[in-house]
Amino acid sequence: MREVMKKMDIEMKLRGFEDRCRHNGLKVTPQRTAVYKALIGTDTHPTAEKVCKIVRQDISSISLDTVNRTLLTLAEIGAAFQVEGTGQPRRFDGGLEDHQHFRCIKCGKIVDFHYEPFDNIEIPVHLQGQFQIMRKTVYLEGICQTCSATTSS
């Protein structure tokens, strides 16, 4: 039953992805679709290199540059998010539901979490009207329990 639900969820996301592409004047190419499927098929917030490895299982000739540009395009059209971070390779997230991220500064692990009050962050008055807000993001950095335990040992 769980596998059926996951397959239905992927199919819904793919239809939404195709609609987003068309709405933004982009063709739905096999390469774009493969990159998007690889991204939504993981919860590890992969780098372009990791996505490229996954996609090459089906499209062996795809280049890292194509994957990277595709991921950036997906972020531009709102089909994915670039997970912010300092001093690390870009990481991407295909989960569009409301959520926030925690990143361990030691091991680089990124964990999704959802804290509803963060969904309703108010835009400061002095910024209202100056920008079109596309997304409000909360991103936390620290040390995860695993790294903390190994550090204190």
C-alpha positions in Angstrom: 0.0 0.0 0.0 2.8 2.4 0.9 4.6 1.8 -2.4 1.3 2.6 -4.3 1.0 5.9 -2.4 4.6 6.8 -3.1 4.1 6.0 -6.9 0.9 8.2 -6.9 2.8 11.0 -5.2 5.6 10.9 -7.7 3.1 10.9 -10.6 1.4 13.9 -9.1 4.7 15.7 -8.6 5.7 14.9 -12.2 2.4 16.4 -13.5 3.0 19.5 -11.5 6.6 19.7 -12.7 5.4 19.4 -16.4 2.8 22.2 -15.7 5.5 24.4 -14.2 7.8 23.9 -17.1 5.1 24.8 -19.7 3.9 27.8 -17.6 7.5 29.1 -17.7 7.9 28.4 -21.5 10.2 25.4 -21.0 10.0 22.2 -22.9 9.6 19.0 -20.9 12.7 17.2 -22.1 13.8 13.7 -21.0 16.9 15.3 -19.4 14.8 17.8 -17.3 12.4 15.0 -16.3 15.2 12.7 -15.3 16.9 15.3 -13.2 13.6 16.2 -11.5 12.8 12.5 -10.8 16.3 12.0 -9.4 15.8 15.0 -7.1 12.4 14.0 -5.8 13.5 10.4 -5.4 15.8 11.3 -2.5 15.5 13.1 0.8 19.3 13.7 1.2 19.4 17.1 -0.4 21.9 16.1 -3.1 24.6 18.0 -4.9 24.5 18.3 -8.7 27.3 15.6 -8.7 25.1 13.2 -6.8 22.0 13.9 -9.1 24.3 13.4 -12.1 25.3 10.0 -10.9 21.7 9.0 -10.4 20.6 10.3 -13.8 23.5 8.7 -15.6 22.0 5.3 -14.7 19.3 6.1 -17.3 21.0 8.7 -19.5 24.7 7.8 -19.6 25.7 10.8 -21.8 24.3 13.6 -19.6 26.9 16.0 -18.5 27.4 17.5 -15.1 27.0 20.9 -16.6 23.6 20.0 -18.0 22.5 18.6 -14.6 23.8 21.7 -12.8 22.1 24.1 -15.2 18.9 22.0 -15.0 18.9 22.1 -11.2 19.3 25.9 -11.2 16.5 26.2 -13.7 14.3 24.0 -11.5 15.0 26.4 -8.6 14.2 29.4 -10.8 10.8 28.1 -11.8 10.0 26.9 -8.2 10.1 23.2 -8.9 13.0 22.8 -6.5 14.9 24.8 -3.9 18.5 25.5 -3.5 19.3 24.8 0.2 21.4 27.6 1.5 24.7 27.1 3.2 28.0 28.5 3.8 31.2 27.2 2.2 29.7 24.0 0.8 28.7 22.8 -2.7 25.1 23.7 -3.6 22.5 21.3 -2.4 19.0 20.9 -3.8 15.6 19.9 -2.4 12.7 18.7 -4.5 10.2 18.9 -1.5 7.9 21.9 -2.1 5.9 21.5 1.1 6.4 24.0 3.8 9.5 23.0 5.8 12.8 24.3 7.1 16.4 22.9 7.1 19.0 22.2 9.7 22.6 21.6 8.4 25.4 20.1 10.5 28.5 22.2 10.0 30.7 19.2 10.7 29.3 16.4 8.6 27.2 18.4 6.2 24.0 16.4 6.8 20.8 18.4 6.1 17.6 17.5 7.9 14.1 18.7 7.0 11.9 19.9 9.8 8.7 21.7 10.0 8.0 24.3 12.7 4.7 26.0 11.8 5.5 29.4 13.3 8.3 29.8 10.8 5.8 29.5 8.0 4.3 32.8 9.0 7.3 35.0 9.4 6.3 38.6 8.8 8.1 40.7 6.2 9.6 43.8 7.8 7.6 46.9 7.0 10.6 48.7 5.4 10.9 45.9 2.9 7.2 45.6 2.0 6.5 46.8 -1.5 10.2 46.9 -2.4 10.4 43.2 -3.3 8.2 40.5 -4.6 8.6 37.8 -2.0 9.0 34.4 -3.6 9.8 32.3 -0.6 10.5 32.8 3.1 13.2 30.4 4.3 14.5 29.4 7.7 17.8 27.7 7.7 19.6 26.6 10.8 23.2 25.5 11.2 24.8 23.7 14.1 26.2 20.4 15.1 24.1 17.3 14.9 23.8 14.7 17.8 26.0 12.2 16.0 28.9 14.7 15.5 28.3 16.2 19.0 28.7 12.7 20.5 31.9 11.9 18.6 33.3 15.3 19.6 32.7 14.9 23.3 34.1 11.3 23.4 
